[in-house]
C-alpha cells in the first residue's frame, strides 16, 4: 500500500480525525483506506461522503 495524503480532498478518519490515509495511489469508491494513526479501515466512498457532508454543514452554518 502506498501512503496517500488526502488533505487536498479534506478526507479524514471518522474515528480519530487523522488525515494521513494509506491505500491505493488512485482509490476507487469501494477500495479501503487505512488510517495511519488509529488503524481503522474505511472505503474511499465513505470518506468522500463524510467530507461532502462536512462541507455542506459548513456552508449551511455560514448561510450559503
PDB file with SEQRES, HELIX, SHEET and CRYST1 records, atoms N, CA, C and O in Angstrom:
SEQRES   1 A   64  UNK UNK UNK UNK UNK UNK UNK UNK UNK UNK UNK UNK UNK          
SEQRES   2 A   64  UNK UNK UNK UNK UNK UNK UNK UNK UNK UNK UNK UNK UNK          
SEQRES   3 A   64  UNK UNK UNK UNK UNK UNK UNK UNK UNK UNK UNK UNK UNK          
SEQRES   4 A   64  UNK UNK UNK UNK UNK UNK UNK UNK UNK UNK UNK UNK UNK          
SEQRES   5 A   64  UNK UNK UNK UNK UNK UNK UNK UNK UNK UNK UNK UNK              
HELIX    1 AA1 UNK A   44  UNK A   61  1                                  18    
SHEET    1 AA1 4 UNK A   2  UNK A   5  0                                        
SHEET    2 AA1 4 UNK A  20  UNK A  23 -1                                        
SHEET    3 AA1 4 UNK A  32  UNK A  35 -1                                        
SHEET    4 AA1 4 UNK A  41  UNK A  43 -1                                        
CRYST1    1.000    1.000    1.000  90.00  90.00  90.00 P 1           1          
ATOM      1  N   UNK A   1       0.834  -1.186   0.000  1.00  0.00           N  
ATOM      2  CA  UNK A   1       0.000   0.000   0.000  1.00  0.00           C  
ATOM      3  C   UNK A   1       0.879   1.250   0.000  1.00  0.00           C  
ATOM      4  O   UNK A   1       1.853   1.345   0.747  1.00  0.00           O  
ATOM      5  N   UNK A   2       0.523   2.175  -0.828  1.00  0.00           N  
ATOM      6  CA  UNK A   2       1.232   3.448  -0.875  1.00  0.00           C  
ATOM      7  C   UNK A   2       0.555   4.423   0.070  1.00  0.00           C  
ATOM      8  O   UNK A   2      -0.654   4.344   0.287  1.00  0.00           O  
ATOM      9  N   UNK A   3       1.325   5.338   0.631  1.00  0.00           N  
ATOM     10  CA  UNK A   3       0.745   6.347   1.514  1.00  0.00           C  
ATOM     11  C   UNK A   3       0.079   7.447   0.716  1.00  0.00           C  
ATOM     12  O   UNK A   3       0.624   7.907  -0.287  1.00  0.00           O  
ATOM     13  N   UNK A   4      -1.077   7.865   1.147  1.00  0.00           N  
ATOM     14  CA  UNK A   4      -1.791   8.956   0.489  1.00  0.00           C  
ATOM     15  C   UNK A   4      -2.044  10.063   1.494  1.00  0.00           C  
ATOM     16  O   UNK A   4      -2.422   9.807   2.637  1.00  0.00           O  
ATOM     17  N   UNK A   5      -1.834  11.277   1.066  1.00  0.00           N  
ATOM     18  CA  UNK A   5      -2.230  12.404   1.889  1.00  0.00           C  
ATOM     19  C   UNK A   5      -3.450  13.005   1.238  1.00  0.00           C  
ATOM     20  O   UNK A   5      -3.352  13.614   0.173  1.00  0.00           O  
ATOM     21  N   UNK A   6      -4.592  12.843   1.859  1.00  0.00           N  
ATOM     22  CA  UNK A   6      -5.851  13.277   1.285  1.00  0.00           C  
ATOM     23  C   UNK A   6      -6.253  14.657   1.782  1.00  0.00           C  
ATOM     24  O   UNK A   6      -7.433  15.005   1.755  1.00  0.00           O  
ATOM     25  N   UNK A   7      -5.285  15.446   2.235  1.00  0.00           N  
ATOM     26  CA  UNK A   7      -5.644  16.754   2.779  1.00  0.00           C  
ATOM     27  C   UNK A   7      -6.237  17.657   1.710  1.00  0.00           C  
ATOM     28  O   UNK A   7      -7.027  18.542   2.038  1.00  0.00           O  
ATOM     29  N   UNK A   8      -5.886  17.466   0.445  1.00  0.00           N  
ATOM     30  CA  UNK A   8      -6.455  18.284  -0.616  1.00  0.00           C  
ATOM     31  C   UNK A   8      -7.952  18.033  -0.729  1.00  0.00           C  
ATOM     32  O   UNK A   8      -8.711  18.947  -1.054  1.00  0.00           O  
ATOM     33  N   UNK A   9      -8.376  16.823  -0.467  1.00  0.00           N  
ATOM     34  CA  UNK A   9      -9.788  16.468  -0.532  1.00  0.00           C  
ATOM     35  C   UNK A   9     -10.468  16.622   0.823  1.00  0.00           C  
ATOM     36  O   UNK A   9     -11.682  16.443   0.927  1.00  0.00           O  
ATOM     37  N   UNK A  10      -9.724  16.944   1.836  1.00  0.00           N  
ATOM     38  CA  UNK A  10     -10.213  17.078   3.200  1.00  0.00           C  
ATOM     39  C   UNK A  10     -10.820  15.785   3.718  1.00  0.00           C  
ATOM     40  O   UNK A  10     -11.783  15.803   4.486  1.00  0.00           O  
ATOM     41  N   UNK A  11     -10.250  14.661   3.292  1.00  0.00           N  
ATOM     42  CA  UNK A  11     -10.694  13.377   3.814  1.00  0.00           C  
ATOM     43  C   UNK A  11     -10.022  13.149   5.151  1.00  0.00           C  
ATOM     44  O   UNK A  11      -8.832  13.419   5.316  1.00  0.00           O  
ATOM     45  N   UNK A  12     -10.784  12.654   6.094  1.00  0.00           N  
ATOM     46  CA  UNK A  12     -10.221  12.355   7.400  1.00  0.00           C  
ATOM     47  C   UNK A  12     -10.893  11.134   7.984  1.00  0.00           C  
ATOM     48  O   UNK A  12     -12.019  10.792   7.624  1.00  0.00           O  
ATOM     49  N   UNK A  13     -10.201  10.493   8.873  1.00  0.00           N  
ATOM     50  CA  UNK A  13     -10.723   9.306   9.546  1.00  0.00           C  
ATOM     51  C   UNK A  13     -11.874   9.735  10.457  1.00  0.00           C  
ATOM     52  O   UNK A  13     -11.707  10.644  11.271  1.00  0.00           O  
ATOM     53  N   UNK A  14     -13.040   9.095  10.332  1.00  0.00           N  
ATOM     54  CA  UNK A  14     -14.175   9.452  11.188  1.00  0.00           C  
ATOM     55  C   UNK A  14     -13.915   9.186  12.667  1.00  0.00           C  
ATOM     56  O   UNK A  14     -14.526   9.821  13.527  1.00  0.00           O  
ATOM     57  N   UNK A  15     -13.026   8.265  12.965  1.00  0.00           N  
ATOM     58  CA  UNK A  15     -12.770   7.893  14.358  1.00  0.00           C  
ATOM     59  C   UNK A  15     -11.843   8.883  15.053  1.00  0.00           C  
ATOM     60  O   UNK A  15     -12.169   9.385  16.129  1.00  0.00           O  
ATOM     61  N   UNK A  16     -10.680   9.170  14.443  1.00  0.00           N  
ATOM     62  CA  UNK A  16      -9.672   9.989  15.136  1.00  0.00           C  
ATOM     63  C   UNK A  16      -9.397  11.329  14.454  1.00  0.00           C  
ATOM     64  O   UNK A  16      -8.610  12.130  14.957  1.00  0.00           O  
ATOM     65  N   UNK A  17     -10.040  11.574  13.312  1.00  0.00           N  
ATOM     66  CA  UNK A  17      -9.868  12.807  12.523  1.00  0.00           C  
ATOM     67  C   UNK A  17      -8.476  12.931  11.910  1.00  0.00           C  
ATOM     68  O   UNK A  17      -8.072  14.013  11.486  1.00  0.00           O  
ATOM     69  N   UNK A  18      -7.743  11.815  11.867  1.00  0.00           N  
ATOM     70  CA  UNK A  18      -6.436  11.806  11.211  1.00  0.00           C  
ATOM     71  C   UNK A  18      -6.583  11.956   9.704  1.00  0.00           C  
ATOM     72  O   UNK A  18      -7.553  11.471   9.120  1.00  0.00           O  
ATOM     73  N   UNK A  19      -5.637  12.617   9.081  1.00  0.00           N  
ATOM     74  CA  UNK A  19      -5.730  12.866   7.640  1.00  0.00           C  
ATOM     75  C   UNK A  19      -4.687  12.106   6.825  1.00  0.00           C  
ATOM     76  O   UNK A  19      -4.628  12.265   5.606  1.00  0.00           O  
ATOM     77  N   UNK A  20      -3.871  11.289   7.471  1.00  0.00           N  
ATOM     78  CA  UNK A  20      -2.907  10.502   6.710  1.00  0.00           C  
ATOM     79  C   UNK A  20      -3.498   9.109   6.529  1.00  0.00           C  
ATOM     80  O   UNK A  20      -3.581   8.322   7.472  1.00  0.00           O  
ATOM     81  N   UNK A  21      -3.904   8.825   5.296  1.00  0.00           N  
ATOM     82  CA  UNK A  21      -4.577   7.573   4.980  1.00  0.00           C  
ATOM     83  C   UNK A  21      -3.707   6.751   4.040  1.00  0.00           C  
ATOM     84  O   UNK A  21      -3.109   7.283   3.105  1.00  0.00           O  
ATOM     85  N   UNK A  22      -3.644   5.467   4.294  1.00  0.00           N  
ATOM     86  CA  UNK A  22      -2.852   4.574   3.468  1.00  0.00           C  
ATOM     87  C   UNK A  22      -3.776   3.723   2.623  1.00  0.00           C  
ATOM     88  O   UNK A  22      -4.776   3.190   3.104  1.00  0.00           O  
ATOM     89  N   UNK A  23      -3.421   3.607   1.352  1.00  0.00           N  
ATOM     90  CA  UNK A  23      -4.220   2.803   0.448  1.00  0.00           C  
ATOM     91  C   UNK A  23      -3.671   2.911  -0.956  1.00  0.00           C  
ATOM     92  O   UNK A  23      -2.542   3.363  -1.147  1.00  0.00           O  
ATOM     93  N   UNK A  24      -4.454   2.501  -1.944  1.00  0.00           N  
ATOM     94  CA  UNK A  24      -4.010   2.574  -3.333  1.00  0.00           C  
ATOM     95  C   UNK A  24      -3.743   4.020  -3.758  1.00  0.00           C  
ATOM     96  O   UNK A  24      -4.323   4.961  -3.216  1.00  0.00           O  
ATOM     97  N   UNK A  25      -2.869   4.169  -4.722  1.00  0.00           N  
ATOM     98  CA  UNK A  25      -2.492   5.510  -5.197  1.00  0.00           C  
ATOM     99  C   UNK A  25      -3.693   6.277  -5.760  1.00  0.00           C  
ATOM    100  O   UNK A  25      -3.830   7.476  -5.521  1.00  0.00           O  
ATOM    101  N   UNK A  26      -4.548   5.599  -6.494  1.00  0.00           N  
ATOM    102  CA  UNK A  26      -5.753   6.197  -7.069  1.00  0.00           C  
ATOM    103  C   UNK A  26      -6.951   5.339  -6.665  1.00  0.00           C  
ATOM    104  O   UNK A  26      -7.393   4.488  -7.438  1.00  0.00           O  
ATOM    105  N   UNK A  27      -7.474   5.556  -5.469  1.00  0.00           N  
ATOM    106  CA  UNK A  27      -8.538   4.676  -4.974  1.00  0.00           C  
ATOM    107  C   UNK A  27      -9.856   4.864  -5.705  1.00  0.00           C  
ATOM    108  O   UNK A  27     -10.192   5.958  -6.159  1.00  0.00           O  
ATOM    109  N   UNK A  28     -10.594   3.760  -5.806  1.00  0.00           N  
ATOM    110  CA  UNK A  28     -11.974   3.787  -6.308  1.00  0.00           C  
ATOM    111  C   UNK A  28     -12.887   3.808  -5.095  1.00  0.00           C  
ATOM    112  O   UNK A  28     -12.426   3.695  -3.959  1.00  0.00           O  
ATOM    113  N   UNK A  29     -14.164   3.950  -5.335  1.00  0.00           N  
ATOM    114  CA  UNK A  29     -15.127   4.070  -4.247  1.00  0.00           C  
ATOM    115  C   UNK A  29     -15.163   2.913  -3.281  1.00  0.00           C  
ATOM    116  O   UNK A  29     -15.369   3.117  -2.085  1.00  0.00           O  
ATOM    117  N   UNK A  30     -14.963   1.678  -3.778  1.00  0.00           N  
ATOM    118  CA  UNK A  30     -15.078   0.517  -2.907  1.00  0.00           C  
ATOM    119  C   UNK A  30     -13.757   0.096  -2.267  1.00  0.00           C  
ATOM    120  O   UNK A  30     -13.734  -0.836  -1.464  1.00  0.00           O  
ATOM    121  N   UNK A  31     -12.666   0.762  -2.607  1.00  0.00           N  
ATOM    122  CA  UNK A  31     -11.370   0.375  -2.053  1.00  0.00           C  
ATOM    123  C   UNK A  31     -11.180   0.945  -0.647  1.00  0.00           C  
ATOM    124  O   UNK A  31     -11.625   2.050  -0.335  1.00  0.00           O  
ATOM    125  N   UNK A  32     -10.520   0.171   0.172  1.00  0.00           N  
ATOM    126  CA  UNK A  32     -10.328   0.531   1.576  1.00  0.00           C  
ATOM    127  C   UNK A  32      -9.076   1.381   1.755  1.00  0.00           C  
ATOM    128  O   UNK A  32      -8.046   1.150   1.122  1.00  0.00           O  
ATOM    129  N   UNK A  33      -9.195   2.365   2.631  1.00  0.00           N  
ATOM    130  CA  UNK A  33      -8.066   3.181   3.061  1.00  0.00           C  
ATOM    131  C   UNK A  33      -7.914   2.976   4.557  1.00  0.00           C  
ATOM    132  O   UNK A  33      -8.900   2.883   5.287  1.00  0.00           O  
ATOM    133  N   UNK A  34      -6.665   2.907   5.006  1.00  0.00           N  
ATOM    134  CA  UNK A  34      -6.413   2.684   6.415  1.00  0.00           C  
ATOM    135  C   UNK A  34      -5.810   3.936   7.024  1.00  0.00           C  
ATOM    136  O   UNK A  34      -4.882   4.520   6.465  1.00  0.00           O  
ATOM    137  N   UNK A  35      -6.335   4.347   8.165  1.00  0.00           N  
ATOM    138  CA  UNK A  35      -5.801   5.496   8.881  1.00  0.00           C  
ATOM    139  C   UNK A  35      -4.459   5.103   9.493  1.00  0.00           C  
ATOM    140  O   UNK A  35      -4.352   4.077  10.164  1.00  0.00           O  
ATOM    141  N   UNK A  36      -3.448   5.919   9.261  1.00  0.00           N  
ATOM    142  CA  UNK A  36      -2.121   5.629   9.791  1.00  0.00           C  
ATOM    143  C   UNK A  36      -2.055   5.883  11.301  1.00  0.00           C  
ATOM    144  O   UNK A  36      -1.157   5.377  11.973  1.00  0.00           O  
ATOM    145  N   UNK A  37      -2.995   6.660  11.833  1.00  0.00           N  
ATOM    146  CA  UNK A  37      -2.960   6.989  13.263  1.00  0.00           C  
ATOM    147  C   UNK A  37      -3.650   5.937  14.123  1.00  0.00           C  
ATOM    148  O   UNK A  37      -3.090   5.494  15.125  1.00  0.00           O  
ATOM    149  N   UNK A  38      -4.870   5.531  13.738  1.00  0.00           N  
ATOM    150  CA  UNK A  38      -5.617   4.599  14.591  1.00  0.00           C  
ATOM    151  C   UNK A  38      -5.787   3.214  13.975  1.00  0.00           C  
ATOM    152  O   UNK A  38      -6.160   2.270  14.672  1.00  0.00           O  
ATOM    153  N   UNK A  39      -5.517   3.083  12.674  1.00  0.00           N  
ATOM    154  CA  UNK A  39      -5.597   1.777  12.030  1.00  0.00           C  
ATOM    155  C   UNK A  39      -6.971   1.399  11.491  1.00  0.00           C  
ATOM    156  O   UNK A  39      -7.121   0.321  10.914  1.00  0.00           O  
ATOM    157  N   UNK A  40      -7.968   2.245  11.660  1.00  0.00           N  
ATOM    158  CA  UNK A  40      -9.312   1.942  11.138  1.00  0.00           C  
ATOM    159  C   UNK A  40      -9.310   1.875   9.619  1.00  0.00           C  
ATOM    160  O   UNK A  40      -8.571   2.602   8.955  1.00  0.00           O  
ATOM    161  N   UNK A  41     -10.147   0.994   9.075  1.00  0.00           N  
ATOM    162  CA  UNK A  41     -10.329   0.869   7.628  1.00  0.00           C  
ATOM    163  C   UNK A  41     -11.663   1.486   7.223  1.00  0.00           C  
ATOM    164  O   UNK A  41     -12.685   1.265   7.872  1.00  0.00           O  
ATOM    165  N   UNK A  42     -11.638   2.263   6.144  1.00  0.00           N  
ATOM    166  CA  UNK A  42     -12.848   2.886   5.622  1.00  0.00           C  
ATOM    167  C   UNK A  42     -12.771   2.875   4.112  1.00  0.00           C  
ATOM    168  O   UNK A  42     -11.688   2.981   3.538  1.00  0.00           O  
ATOM    169  N   UNK A  43     -13.932   2.746   3.458  1.00  0.00           N  
ATOM    170  CA  UNK A  43     -13.934   2.798   1.998  1.00  0.00           C  
ATOM    171  C   UNK A  43     -13.742   4.243   1.555  1.00  0.00           C  
ATOM    172  O   UNK A  43     -14.103   5.177   2.272  1.00  0.00           O  
ATOM    173  N   UNK A  44     -13.176   4.415   0.375  1.00  0.00           N  
ATOM    174  CA  UNK A  44     -12.963   5.745  -0.182  1.00  0.00           C  
ATOM    175  C   UNK A  44     -14.306   6.463  -0.327  1.00  0.00           C  
ATOM    176  O   UNK A  44     -14.403   7.658  -0.052  1.00  0.00           O  
ATOM    177  N   UNK A  45     -15.335   5.739  -0.757  1.00  0.00           N  
ATOM    178  CA  UNK A  45     -16.674   6.303  -0.906  1.00  0.00           C  
ATOM    179  C   UNK A  45     -17.197   6.854   0.425  1.00  0.00           C  
ATOM    180  O   UNK A  45     -17.751   7.951   0.479  1.00  0.00           O  
ATOM    181  N   UNK A  46     -17.016   6.093   1.470  1.00  0.00           N  
ATOM    182  CA  UNK A  46     -17.466   6.505   2.805  1.00  0.00           C  
ATOM    183  C   UNK A  46     -16.753   7.789   3.252  1.00  0.00           C  
ATOM    184  O   UNK A  46     -17.379   8.687   3.814  1.00  0.00           O  
ATOM    185  N   UNK A  47     -15.464   7.867   3.004  1.00  0.00           N  
ATOM    186  CA  UNK A  47     -14.693   9.045   3.388  1.00  0.00           C  
ATOM    187  C   UNK A  47     -15.084  10.267   2.554  1.00  0.00           C  
ATOM    188  O   UNK A  47     -15.149  11.385   3.065  1.00  0.00           O  
ATOM    189  N   UNK A  48     -15.345  10.036   1.265  1.00  0.00           N  
ATOM    190  CA  UNK A  48     -15.801  11.133   0.398  1.00  0.00           C  
ATOM    191  C   UNK A  48     -17.145  11.682   0.874  1.00  0.00           C  
ATOM    192  O   UNK A  48     -17.336  12.896   0.945  1.00  0.00           O  
ATOM    193  N   UNK A  49     -18.059  10.796   1.194  1.00  0.00           N  
ATOM    194  CA  UNK A  49     -19.386  11.239   1.658  1.00  0.00           C  
ATOM    195  C   UNK A  49     -19.284  12.038   2.944  1.00  0.00           C  
ATOM    196  O   UNK A  49     -19.973  13.045   3.105  1.00  0.00           O  
ATOM    197  N   UNK A  50     -18.436  11.602   3.856  1.00  0.00           N  
ATOM    198  CA  UNK A  50     -18.249  12.327   5.118  1.00  0.00           C  
ATOM    199  C   UNK A  50     -17.668  13.718   4.859  1.00  0.00           C  
ATOM    200  O   UNK A  50     -18.064  14.688   5.504  1.00  0.00           O  
ATOM    201  N   UNK A  51     -16.727  13.813   3.915  1.00  0.00           N  
ATOM    202  CA  UNK A  51     -16.125  15.111   3.580  1.00  0.00           C  
ATOM    203  C   UNK A  51     -17.166  16.046   2.961  1.00  0.00           C  
ATOM    204  O   UNK A  51     -17.191  17.236   3.272  1.00  0.00           O  
ATOM    205  N   UNK A  52     -18.012  15.520   2.097  1.00  0.00           N  
ATOM    206  CA  UNK A  52     -19.060  16.327   1.462  1.00  0.00           C  
ATOM    207  C   UNK A  52     -20.055  16.826   2.512  1.00  0.00           C  
ATOM    208  O   UNK A  52     -20.462  17.988   2.480  1.00  0.00           O  
ATOM    209  N   UNK A  53     -20.444  15.955   3.436  1.00  0.00           N  
ATOM    210  CA  UNK A  53     -21.362  16.361   4.493  1.00  0.00           C  
ATOM    211  C   UNK A  53     -20.760  17.466   5.357  1.00  0.00           C  
ATOM    212  O   UNK A  53     -21.459  18.391   5.772  1.00  0.00           O  
ATOM    213  N   UNK A  54     -19.469  17.363   5.621  1.00  0.00           N  
ATOM    214  CA  UNK A  54     -18.797  18.374   6.442  1.00  0.00           C  
ATOM    215  C   UNK A  54     -18.797  19.727   5.728  1.00  0.00           C  
ATOM    216  O   UNK A  54     -19.042  20.757   6.356  1.00  0.00           O  
ATOM    217  N   UNK A  55     -18.525  19.730   4.435  1.00  0.00           N  
ATOM    218  CA  UNK A  55     -18.539  20.974   3.656  1.00  0.00           C  
ATOM    219  C   UNK A  55     -19.949  21.547   3.603  1.00  0.00           C  
ATOM    220  O   UNK A  55     -20.134  22.754   3.760  1.00  0.00           O  
ATOM    221  N   UNK A  56     -20.948  20.688   3.383  1.00  0.00           N  
ATOM    222  CA  UNK A  56     -22.334  21.152   3.343  1.00  0.00           C  
ATOM    223  C   UNK A  56     -22.750  21.768   4.681  1.00  0.00           C  
ATOM    224  O   UNK A  56     -23.433  22.791   4.704  1.00  0.00           O  
ATOM    225  N   UNK A  57     -22.346  21.156   5.786  1.00  0.00           N  
ATOM    226  CA  UNK A  57     -22.675  21.701   7.104  1.00  0.00           C  
ATOM    227  C   UNK A  57     -22.015  23.059   7.313  1.00  0.00           C  
ATOM    228  O   UNK A  57     -22.621  23.961   7.890  1.00  0.00           O  
ATOM    229  N   UNK A  58     -20.789  23.207   6.852  1.00  0.00           N  
ATOM    230  CA  UNK A  58     -20.097  24.486   6.967  1.00  0.00           C  
ATOM    231  C   UNK A  58     -20.796  25.552   6.141  1.00  0.00           C  
ATOM    232  O   UNK A  58     -20.987  26.673   6.613  1.00  0.00           O  
ATOM    233  N   UNK A  59     -21.177  25.222   4.922  1.00  0.00           N  
ATOM    234  CA  UNK A  59     -21.880  26.183   4.065  1.00  0.00           C  
ATOM    235  C   UNK A  59     -23.229  26.571   4.668  1.00  0.00           C  
ATOM    236  O   UNK A  59     -23.623  27.736   4.612  1.00  0.00           O  
ATOM    237  N   UNK A  60     -23.931  25.608   5.238  1.00  0.00           N  
ATOM    238  CA  UNK A  60     -25.215  25.896   5.878  1.00  0.00           C  
ATOM    239  C   UNK A  60     -25.018  26.806   7.094  1.00  0.00           C  
ATOM    240  O   UNK A  60     -25.798  27.729   7.327  1.00  0.00           O  
ATOM    241  N   UNK A  61     -23.961  26.526   7.865  1.00  0.00           N  
ATOM    242  CA  UNK A  61     -23.691  27.306   9.075  1.00  0.00           C  
ATOM    243  C   UNK A  61     -23.386  28.772   8.744  1.00  0.00           C  
ATOM    244  O   UNK A  61     -23.761  29.666   9.502  1.00  0.00           O  
ATOM    245  N   UNK A  62     -22.711  29.022   7.620  1.00  0.00           N  
ATOM    246  CA  UNK A  62     -22.369  30.402   7.272  1.00  0.00           C  
ATOM    247  C   UNK A  62     -23.435  31.054   6.400  1.00  0.00           C  
ATOM    248  O   UNK A  62     -23.288  32.205   5.988  1.00  0.00           O  
ATOM    249  N   UNK A  63     -24.506  30.320   6.122  1.00  0.00           N  
ATOM    250  CA  UNK A  63     -25.653  30.893   5.420  1.00  0.00           C  
ATOM    251  C   UNK A  63     -25.608  30.842   3.920  1.00  0.00           C  
ATOM    252  O   UNK A  63     -26.271  31.644   3.261  1.00  0.00           O  
ATOM    253  N   UNK A  64     -24.853  29.932   3.355  1.00  0.00           N  
ATOM    254  CA  UNK A  64     -24.824  29.793   1.887  1.00  0.00           C  
ATOM    255  C   UNK A  64     -25.623  28.590   1.445  1.00  0.00           C  
ATOM    256  O   UNK A  64     -25.713  28.314   0.249  1.00  0.00           O  
TER     257      UNK A  64                                                      
END                                                                             
